């Protein structure tokens, strides 16, 4: 159920109505475990909706989807949904989804819209689709509003240079990178090659550009020295060679997008190994 809304007060009133049990007239018990904010430019809307649909039952939350329209006339257009799912006997969990189209100047000051909608005493995550505009007002405002930033550097042009800008915010907000999470099967697998891997001078990665730079950064940061990187472009991580020798493929299947984001939403502290890898992408 959705209704066009134009103010924060209208959003709150509509949420209150949708949380009422139609049979008893009593409000559903709130089961949210976080506030999930997603900055989703128009080009990313379809992909973002697919991922959000896969998260609903696993992470009951208040999700605030921000769709910026900076070239439109100033204004706010919102819709609200509350979806409930059975969870055990005589129990259900509910998710709240608020979709906000931020038009004109509204897109340049998103914190003023988001902050009144955050659930108190719960962690707030920001999923930023595409390359963040480091230093620009919308990004800076939201980074200072949330507890954790989740990006996917696979979506970024200009690697590895963009990692230097990302490293500049590590002391301000905890950062997760879905591209890094997609190397999670390979890193422990490569670590089992110790001590032979300590002598490696060259790494070739068949995968996305982000995966190649992050794996090379990880190995450089662990060994404390330069490793030459060769990259063979592919849509996913399908192979690694060390000094020309192929590494056996690790066990398991690649995780689905919703599964990767779900795992990142369960992290609350900084990932120092990832931060070291990002800094070492420019070695």
Protein Blocks (a to p, Z undefined) as FASTA:
>chain_A
ZZddfbfklmmmmmmmmmpcfklopacddfbfbdcdddddfklmmmmmmmmmmmmmmmgc
ddddddddfkbccddddddddddddedjhiacdddddddddehjlmmmmmlmmmmmpcgh
iacddddehjddehiaklmmmmmmmmbdcddfklpghiaklmmmmmmmmmmoccddfklm
mmmmmmmmmmmmpcklmmpcbdcddddfklmmmmmmmmmmmnopacdddddddfbdfbdc
eehiacdddedjdddfklmmmmmmmpcbdcfklmmmmmmmmZZ
